[in-house]
Amino acid sequence: MKSAVIAKLKQSPIPFILLYDIDDITSSEDILTSITSQGFQLVNYDDSIAFRYFFEKNFREKPDCNMKLVLRVTGRHSYIPYDIENSFYNITLSLKELFPGLSYSILKELDSELYDRLYRVYKYMGQNLSQRETLDFILKNLFGIYPETINKFTDLIKALIDFYYENDSLPQVVSDYLADLLMCKEDFKEYPVKKLLEGADSFFDYLQGQWEIFVKGLTNTLPIKSAVDFSHKDIKIYLGSLFEEGYLTPIQSDSIDNVPSWVHRGILIDELGQLKANYNNLLDRLYDTLDNITSYKDWLQAAKDWAEILVIYNDERIQGRLDEKAFISISDMLNSRFRTWLFDNYNLLPSLSYVRAPVMVHHIPWYINYRMGKDATQKAALIVVDGMALDDWLIISRYLNQNSSCRFEEKLCFAWIPTITSISRQAIFSGQIPRYFGKTIFSTSEDERHWKKFWAERGIRPDAIYYMRGIKHFNENGLRDIVENPKAKILGFVVNMIDDMVHGQQMLRAGLHQNLRLWMEKEGFKKFLQTLLERNFDVYITSDHGHVSSVGQGNLREGLAVDRAADRVRIYEQGKNYETALKRYKAYKWAGYGLPEEYNYIISDGCYSYGKDNEKNLTHGGISIEEVVVPFIHIRKEE
């Protein structure tokens, strides 16, 4: 399909192309990469005023520019002013044209990243498939699941282990179709088929619970039998990998007497030994990931594994027992390769589809709005935990998993670079790339206005939209009034506790993790989440940026001060000399993708910051994977 899209774009006799992509076909990483590799610059049409400014400055004023501009119009922005439309060569892409024999209503429900794969397996045979036939074709040819071979519950477990190793979920319309097929069979009516098909998180959460029942049944501590037969040869063969790779977690047991030896891999006998084994397995997996990066999704997996490593590495119970050289080596490799990849690929991320999950933090309000429409929900609350890194979330989520009935749908997304609050958090609440809020780029005072404007433009009444910041203990004045207001439908909150901990932390990550555990034990956050869920809010949790352990390389007084803890970046107005920052310090100039062009962004290299010589701190503002990749969580009440 990539070649078909490129061929269409090359039909244009002029360098300015207006691409009507109402079906969002070009929002996949593969197709965007192909478009840019052919010399096209793709720009999303979000606002006529902002686009006019961008176009005049970058193209009209540079008539010798060789770049070919593709202005993409998606479904949410179908009206284009006449003068803009008349200045561009118009092209239309449609699913009906690319897949003439498949059901259009089904295709519209798929993620754009699936279209290229579908195009490779689809051949039009002159006949039109019904909705049901289209679903059957997709299920078998895209996902390798053949319902006719799934006749017993064990068959389903085996098929889903295979599937979730490579994918995190089925498209909802395909999942519903498979669930209906299976529930028609007598053998499946007693099992939670729909839950197993909700996604990898839900499936492995169920499998974890069943493993606990299975082990307790073997040790005679629970008089019931697990629904999953882990002793079956078709399932037992996967157990080693499931525990090694962290899909399942070994459980504690008082005794392993009379338990088969193959079960021991899933029983926690030596906790510290298990931590060390997990650490080594994660290192091996991370090395493998770094050698096989093909997509932004690979970096999300690398970030998750690295966060797990950081939690273990900073566990005081095992400090000094781990391979320190391996830790330093993988850290250097990780961030060096991540930096190289960001310079080559970061500019593509804003244009990727947010339908399955936000890819960048400014996609978040768009995604919430999309989910509300798709799930027919009326109320949503977004909690932005300022400065929360992914390893911080792991500490929080483990407490909530053990002490609440919440269920998480966990995703990751990219913060805006430089990773400072006024840029990345403003992007979250506005739904815009930073280029479009350049006048307020160094302020956090506009978040509330951005938030209310976004949702008012989506048709939400102003008296139903609320925003509050400065939350630390969840007993702040006015917070309860907002949550309990019967008119409230859209809530935006900023939690500042972690950012405050980072700023004042003397013991670096190990101290921060310990403080986080103490903070969670006060249960303010847990109770707040429970209150939101009880009042039927869909709850989303994210962060504007993370933080990294850094070493000062000397104070640099130049540049604009934008964030007292963002010592990894200095920002200079155009025309101001920034050579000192490059020559005297280990630093480089960031490309500035999506940022206001009035400034230059000079970022500390490696793990360095512009702080007191050799002083160690937790800081942000740079482009390490700990700062850039942040959690995005959809939290629901367990039914």
C-alpha positions in Angstrom: 0.0 0.0 0.0 3.0 2.3 0.6 3.8 2.3 -3.1 0.2 3.0 -4.0 0.1 6.1 -1.7 3.5 7.4 -3.0 2.4 6.9 -6.6 -0.7 9.1 -5.9 1.4 11.8 -4.3 3.8 11.8 -7.2 1.0 12.6 -9.6 1.1 16.2 -8.4 2.6 18.7 -10.9 3.3 21.2 -8.1 5.1 20.9 -4.8 2.0 21.7 -2.7 -0.4 18.8 -2.2 -3.7 18.8 -0.3 -4.3 15.2 0.8 -7.8 14.4 1.9 -7.2 11.4 4.1 -10.6 11.2 5.7 -10.1 7.5 6.6 -6.8 8.3 8.3 -4.9 5.9 6.1 -1.5 7.7 6.3 -1.4 7.8 10.1 0.8 4.6 10.4 4.5 4.7 11.0 5.4 2.7 7.9 3.5 4.9 5.5 4.7 8.1 7.1 8.3 7.0 6.9 7.8 6.1 3.2 6.3 9.5 2.5 9.1 11.5 4.2 11.8 9.3 2.6 10.5 10.4 -0.8 11.2 14.1 0.1 7.7 15.0 1.2 7.1 17.0 4.3 3.7 16.1 5.8 1.8 18.6 7.9 -1.5 18.0 9.7 -4.1 20.6 9.1 -5.3 21.6 12.5 -6.0 25.3 12.4 -6.2 27.7 9.4 -4.5 30.6 11.2 -1.6 28.5 12.5 -1.2 26.8 9.2 -1.1 30.1 7.3 1.7 31.3 9.5 3.7 28.1 9.1 3.2 28.0 5.3 4.1 31.6 4.7 7.2 31.4 6.9 8.6 28.1 5.7 7.4 27.9 2.0 6.2 31.2 0.6 9.2 33.0 1.9 11.5 30.3 0.6 10.7 29.9 -3.0 13.9 27.9 -3.6 12.8 25.3 -1.1 13.0 21.8 -2.6 10.8 20.2 0.0 7.4 19.1 -1.3 4.6 19.9 1.2 1.8 17.5 1.9 -1.0 19.1 3.9 -3.1 16.3 5.3 -6.7 16.7 6.2 -8.2 14.0 8.3 -11.8 13.3 9.3 -11.9 15.7 12.2 -11.0 18.7 9.9 -12.9 18.4 6.7 -13.4 22.1 5.8 -10.5 23.9 4.1 -10.7 27.6 3.2 -11.1 28.2 -0.5 -7.8 30.1 -1.0 -5.8 27.3 0.6 -7.6 24.5 -1.3 -7.1 26.4 -4.6 -3.3 26.8 -4.0 -2.7 23.1 -3.6 -3.0 20.0 -5.9 -5.9 18.0 -4.4 -5.6 14.2 -3.8 -8.1 11.9 -2.1 -7.3 8.6 -0.4 -10.0 6.2 0.6 -10.4 2.7 2.0 -13.1 2.0 -0.6 -10.6 2.6 -3.4 -7.8 0.5 -1.8 -10.1 -2.4 -0.6 -13.0 -2.5 -3.0 -14.3 -5.9 -2.0 -14.2 -5.5 1.8 -16.8 -4.0 4.1 -16.1 -0.3 4.5 -17.8 -0.1 7.9 -15.5 -2.8 9.3 -12.4 -1.3 7.8 -13.2 2.0 9.4 -12.9 0.3 12.8 -9.3 -0.8 12.3 -6.2 0.9 13.4 -4.4 2.6 10.4 -1.3 0.6 11.2 -3.1 -2.5 10.0 -3.9 -1.2 6.6 -0.6 -1.9 5.0 -0.5 -5.4 6.3 -4.1 -6.0 5.1 -3.1 -4.6 1.7 -0.3 -7.2 1.3 -2.7 -10.1 2.0 -5.7 -8.8 0.1 -6.5 -9.5 -3.5 -9.7 -8.3 -5.0 -11.4 -11.3 -6.6 -14.3 -9.4 -8.1 -16.7 -10.2 -5.2 -17.8 -8.1 -2.3 -17.5 -9.6 1.2 -20.2 -9.0 3.8 -19.3 -7.6 7.2 -19.1 -11.1 8.7 -17.0 -12.4 5.8 -14.7 -9.4 6.1 -14.2 -10.0 9.8 -13.5 -13.7 9.1 -10.9 -12.7 6.5 -9.2 -10.2 8.8 -9.2 -12.6 11.8 -7.5 -15.4 9.8 -5.2 -13.5 7.4 -4.1 -10.6 9.7 -4.0 -12.3 13.1 -3.6 -16.0 12.3 -6.6 -17.0 14.5 -8.8 -19.7 13.1 -12.0 -20.0 15.1 -12.8 -23.5 13.8 -9.7 -24.9 15.4 -10.7 -23.5 18.9 -13.0 -26.1 20.4 -11.9 -26.3 24.0 -10.8 -23.7 26.6 -7.2 -25.0 26.4 -7.3 -24.3 22.6 -8.3 -20.7 23.3 -5.6 -20.2 26.0 -2.9 -21.6 23.7 -4.1 -19.4 20.7 -4.2 -16.3 22.8 -0.7 -16.9 24.3 0.6 -17.1 20.8 -1.3 -14.0 19.7 -0.4 -11.8 22.7 3.2 -12.5 22.3 3.2 -10.5 19.1 0.2 -8.1 19.7 -1.3 -6.2 22.6 -4.9 -6.5 21.4 -7.4 -7.3 18.7 -9.4 -4.4 17.1 -12.7 -4.2 19.1 -14.9 -5.1 16.2 -12.8 -8.2 15.5 -12.7 -9.1 19.2 -16.5 -8.9 19.5 -16.8 -11.1 16.4 -14.5 -13.8 17.8 -16.3 -13.7 21.2 -19.7 -14.2 19.6 -18.4 -17.2 17.6 -16.9 -18.8 20.7 -19.8 -18.1 23.0 -22.1 -20.0 20.6 -20.1 -23.1 21.6 -21.3 -24.9 24.7 -17.8 -25.5 26.1 -17.1 -21.7 26.4 -20.2 -20.5 28.1 -18.8 -20.8 31.6 -15.6 -18.9 30.9 -14.9 -15.1 30.7 -14.2 -15.1 27.0 -14.8 -11.4 26.6 -12.3 -10.5 29.3 -9.7 -12.7 27.7 -10.2 -10.9 24.4 -10.0 -7.4 25.9 -6.2 -7.2 25.5 -2.9 -8.6 26.7 -3.1 -6.9 30.1 -6.5 -8.4 30.8 -5.5 -11.8 29.5 -2.3 -12.1 31.5 -4.0 -10.7 34.6 -6.5 -13.6 34.3 -3.7 -16.1 33.7 -1.9 -14.8 36.8 -5.0 -15.4 38.9 -5.4 -18.8 37.5 -1.8 -19.7 38.3 -2.2 -18.7 41.9 -5.3 -21.0 42.1 -3.4 -23.8 40.3 -0.4 -23.7 42.7 -2.6 -23.4 45.8 -4.6 -26.4 44.6 -1.4 -28.5 44.3 -0.3 -27.5 47.9 -3.8 -28.2 49.3 -4.2 -24.6 50.5 -7.2 -24.0 48.2 -9.9 -26.6 47.7 -10.8 -25.5 44.1 -9.4 -26.2 40.7 -8.1 -23.7 38.3 -10.0 -23.1 35.1 -6.7 -23.2 33.1 -4.9 -26.6 33.0 -1.3 -25.5 33.2 -0.2 -29.1 33.2 -1.5 -29.6 29.6 1.4 -30.0 27.2 0.2 -27.2 24.9 0.3 -24.7 27.8 3.1 -26.0 30.0 5.6 -25.5 27.1 5.1 -21.7 27.4 5.5 -21.4 31.2 9.3 -20.9 31.2 9.1 -18.0 28.8 6.0 -16.5 30.5 7.8 -16.2 33.8 11.2 -15.3 32.4 9.9 -12.5 30.3 7.6 -11.1 33.0 4.2 -11.9 31.6 3.5 -13.9 34.7 5.0 -13.4 38.2 6.0 -16.2 40.5 3.8 -16.4 43.6 4.8 -17.0 47.2 4.1 -20.4 48.7 4.8 -21.8 52.2 5.8 -25.2 50.8 6.9 -26.9 47.6 6.6 -30.4 48.9 4.9 -32.8 46.5 4.8 -30.0 43.8 6.2 -31.1 40.4 9.5 -29.6 39.6 8.2 -27.8 36.5 5.9 -25.8 38.7 8.9 -24.4 40.8 9.6 -21.8 38.1 6.4 -20.1 39.1 6.9 -20.2 42.9 8.8 -17.6 44.8 11.2 -19.6 47.0 14.1 -17.1 47.2 12.8 -13.5 46.7 16.2 -11.9 46.4 17.4 -14.6 44.1 14.3 -14.1 42.0 15.0 -10.4 41.8 18.5 -11.0 40.6 17.3 -13.5 38.0 14.7 -11.0 36.8 17.3 -8.3 36.6 19.6 -10.4 34.4 16.7 -11.6 32.2 15.6 -8.0 31.7 19.1 -6.9 30.7 19.3 -9.7 28.2 15.9 -8.8 26.7 16.9 -5.1 26.6 20.1 -5.9 24.7 18.1 -7.9 22.2 15.5 -5.2 21.8 18.2 -2.5 21.1 19.7 -4.7 18.4 16.4 -5.1 16.6 14.7 -1.6 16.7 12.3 -1.3 13.8 9.5 0.9 15.2 8.7 3.5 17.9 6.9 0.6 19.6 10.2 -1.2 20.2 11.4 1.9 22.2 8.3 1.7 24.3 9.1 -1.9 25.2 12.7 -0.9 25.9 11.5 1.9 28.2 9.3 -0.5 30.1 12.1 -3.0 30.6 14.5 -0.3 31.6 12.0 1.0 34.2 11.7 -2.5 35.6 15.5 -2.7 35.8 15.6 0.7 37.6 13.1 -0.5 40.2 15.2 -3.6 41.0 18.5 -1.8 40.8 17.3 0.7 43.4 15.8 -1.9 45.7 17.8 -1.5 49.0 17.4 -5.2 49.7 19.6 -6.2 46.7 21.9 -3.2 46.3 25.5 -4.3 45.8 24.5 -7.8 44.6 23.9 -6.8 40.9 26.3 -6.4 38.0 27.2 -2.7 38.2 29.2 -2.7 35.0 26.4 -4.2 33.0 24.0 -1.6 34.4 26.3 1.3 33.3 27.0 -0.3 29.9 23.3 -0.8 29.0 22.4 2.6 30.3 25.0 4.3 28.0 24.0 2.2 25.0 20.2 2.7 25.6 20.4 6.5 25.6 23.0 6.8 22.9 20.9 4.8 20.5 17.7 6.4 21.6 19.1 9.9 20.9 20.2 8.8 17.4 16.7 7.4 16.7 15.0 10.6 18.0 16.9 12.8 15.7 15.9 10.7 12.7 12.3 9.8 13.7 10.8 12.1 16.4 9.3 14.5 13.8 7.0 11.6 12.5 5.5 10.9 15.9 3.0 13.8 16.1 1.3 12.6 12.9 0.7 9.0 14.0 -2.7 7.7 14.7 -4.0 7.9 18.3 -6.9 5.6 17.8 -5.4 2.7 19.7 -3.5 4.8 22.2 -1.8 8.3 22.2 1.6 8.1 20.7 2.5 11.6 22.0 1.2 13.4 25.0 -0.7 16.0 23.0 -2.8 13.2 21.5 -4.2 12.4 25.0 -7.3 14.7 25.0 -8.1 13.6 21.4 -7.9 9.9 22.5 -10.1 10.5 25.5 -12.7 12.2 23.3 -12.5 9.3 20.8 -12.9 6.7 23.6 -15.9 8.6 25.1 -17.7 8.5 21.8 -16.8 4.9 21.0 -17.6 3.6 24.5 -20.6 5.8 25.0 -19.2 7.2 28.3 -20.3 10.6 29.6 -17.6 11.4 32.2 -13.8 11.4 32.1 -11.1 12.5 34.5 -7.5 13.1 33.5 -4.8 13.1 36.2 -1.4 14.5 35.1 1.2 13.5 37.7 3.9 16.2 37.2 7.4 14.6 36.7 6.3 11.0 37.1 8.8 8.7 35.4 7.8 5.2 34.2 9.6 3.5 37.1 7.7 5.8 39.5 4.4 4.5 38.0 5.6 0.9 38.6 5.9 1.6 42.3 2.5 3.2 42.4 0.7 0.6 40.3 2.1 -2.3 42.3 0.7 -0.7 45.5 -2.7 -0.2 43.8 -2.8 -3.7 42.4 -2.2 -5.2 45.9 -4.5 -2.8 47.8 -7.4 -2.0 45.5 -9.9 -3.5 43.0 -8.7 -1.2 40.1 -7.8 -2.7 36.8 -5.3 -0.9 34.5 -5.0 -0.6 30.8 -1.4 0.4 30.6 0.2 2.2 27.6 3.2 4.4 27.0 3.7 7.6 25.0 6.3 10.2 24.2 6.6 13.5 26.0 7.5 16.7 24.1 11.2 17.6 23.9 12.7 19.4 25.7 11.0 17.6 28.6 10.0 20.6 30.7 6.6 21.2 32.3 5.6 24.3 30.5 6.0 22.6 27.1 4.9 19.0 27.6 2.1 19.7 30.1 0.7 22.5 28.0 0.6 20.1 25.1 -1.4 17.6 27.1 -4.1 20.1 28.1 -4.3 21.9 24.8 -4.1 18.9 22.4 -1.7 20.9 20.3 1.9 20.7 19.3 4.0 23.4 21.0 4.5 25.3 17.8 0.9 26.5 18.1 1.2 27.9 21.6 4.5 29.6 21.2 3.4 32.8 23.0 2.8 30.9 26.3 5.7 28.3 25.8 7.3 29.2 29.2 4.1 29.3 31.3 1.9 26.7 33.0 -0.8 29.3 33.8 -2.6 28.6 30.5 -3.3 24.9 31.1 -6.8 25.5 32.5 -7.8 27.8 29.5 -6.4 25.3 27.0 -8.3 22.4 28.7 -11.6 24.2 28.8 -11.2 25.4 25.2 -10.5 22.0 23.9 -13.6 20.4 25.5 -15.9 23.4 24.7 -15.0 22.9 21.1 -16.0 19.2 21.4 -19.5 20.4 22.5 -19.1 20.0 26.3 -20.9 22.7 28.3 -18.5 25.1 30.1 -20.1 24.5 33.5 -19.3 20.7 33.1 -15.5 21.2 32.6 -13.2 21.6 35.6 -9.5 21.9 36.2 -7.4 22.0 39.4 -3.6 21.9 40.0 -1.4 21.9 43.0 -2.7 18.6 44.4 -0.4 16.6 46.7 -2.5 14.8 49.4 -5.9 14.8 47.8 -7.5 16.7 50.7 -7.0 20.1 49.1 -9.8 22.7 49.4 -12.3 22.5 46.6 -11.2 19.1 45.2 -14.1 17.2 46.8 -16.6 19.8 45.5 -15.4 19.4 42.0 -15.6 15.6 42.0 -19.0 15.5 43.7 -20.5 18.2 41.5 -23.4 16.5 39.6 -22.8 18.8 36.6 -19.1 17.8 36.2 -18.3 15.7 33.2 -14.7 16.5 32.2 -12.1 16.9 34.9 -8.4 17.8 34.6 -6.1 17.5 37.6 -2.4 18.2 38.1 -0.7 16.3 41.0 2.6 17.9 42.0 3.8 15.5 44.7 6.3 13.6 42.7 7.8 16.7 41.1 8.2 18.2 44.6 9.9 14.9 45.7 12.2 15.0 42.7 13.2 18.6 43.4 14.2 17.9 47.0 15.5 14.4 46.6 19.0 13.9 48.1 19.1 10.1 47.8 18.3 10.0 44.1 16.1 7.2 42.7 16.3 4.8 45.7 15.1 7.6 48.0 12.4 8.7 45.7 11.1 5.1 45.4 11.0 4.8 49.1 9.2 8.2 49.5 6.6 7.1 46.9 5.8 3.9 48.8 5.3 6.0 52.0 3.1 8.4 50.0 1.0 5.6 48.7 0.5 4.1 52.1 -1.3 7.2 53.2 -3.9 6.1 50.7 -5.0 9.6 49.5 -4.4 8.7 45.9 -6.1 5.3 46.1 -9.2 6.8 47.8 -9.3 9.6 45.3 -9.3 7.1 42.4 -12.0 5.0 44.1 -14.1 8.1 44.5 -13.8 9.0 40.8 -14.7 5.4 39.8 -17.7 5.3 42.1 -19.0 8.5 40.5 -18.7 6.8 37.1 -15.7 8.7 35.7 -13.4 7.0 33.2 -10.0 7.7 34.8 -6.8 8.4 32.9 -3.4 8.9 34.4 -0.3 10.3 32.7 2.8 12.4 33.2 4.2 15.4 31.4 7.8 14.1 31.6 10.0 11.8 33.6 13.4 12.5 35.2 16.9 11.1 35.1 19.9 10.7 37.5 22.4 13.3 36.3 25.8 14.7 37.2 26.5 18.4 37.2 29.0 19.7 34.7 29.1 23.3 35.9 26.5 26.0 36.2 25.5 27.8 33.0 23.7 31.1 33.7 22.8 31.8 30.1 19.5 31.1 28.4 15.9 31.4 29.6 15.0 29.9 33.0 11.9 28.0 32.5 11.8 25.3 35.2 13.9 25.2 38.3 14.5 21.4 38.0 15.0 21.3 34.2 18.8 21.6 34.4 19.3 19.5 31.3 18.3 22.2 28.8 19.1 25.9 28.1 16.9 27.8 25.7 18.1 30.8 23.7 16.2 33.3 21.7 17.1 33.4 18.0 20.0 35.6 17.5 21.5 35.0 20.9 24.9 33.3 21.0 24.7 29.8 22.4 28.3 28.8 21.4 29.4 28.8 25.0 27.0 26.1 25.9 28.3 23.9 23.1 32.0 24.5 23.5 32.4 24.5 27.2 29.9 21.8 28.1 29.0 18.3 26.8 25.9 19.4 24.9 24.2 19.5 21.5 21.5 21.5 19.8 18.1 19.8 19.6 16.4 19.7 16.2 13.4 21.6 17.6 10.7 19.4 15.9 7.3 20.9 16.5 8.6 23.7 18.6 8.4 27.5 18.2 11.2 28.5 15.8 12.0 31.7 17.8 14.3 29.7 20.0 17.3 27.3 20.0 17.3 24.4 22.4 20.7 23.3 23.8 20.6 20.0 25.7 23.1 18.4 28.0 24.6 15.3 26.6 24.6 11.8 28.3 23.7 11.9 31.9 25.0 15.5 32.5 23.2 18.6 33.6 24.0 22.3 33.9 24.5 22.1 37.6 27.3 22.3 40.2 30.3 20.3 39.2 29.9 16.6 40.0 26.8 17.1 42.0 24.3 14.3 41.5 20.6 15.1 41.1 17.3 14.0 39.6 16.7 16.4 36.8 14.8 16.7 33.5 14.7 18.7 30.3 16.7 16.3 28.2 16.1 13.4 25.8 16.9 10.3 27.8 14.4 7.5 27.6 13.6 8.0 31.3 12.6 11.6 30.6 10.8 11.1 27.3 8.7 7.9 27.6 5.9 8.4 30.1 3.0 6.2 31.2 -0.6 6.6 30.0 -3.1 4.6 32.0 -6.8 3.9 31.7 -8.1 2.8 35.0 -11.4 1.1 35.5 -13.2 -0.4 38.4 -13.0 -4.2 38.5 -16.5 -5.7 38.0 
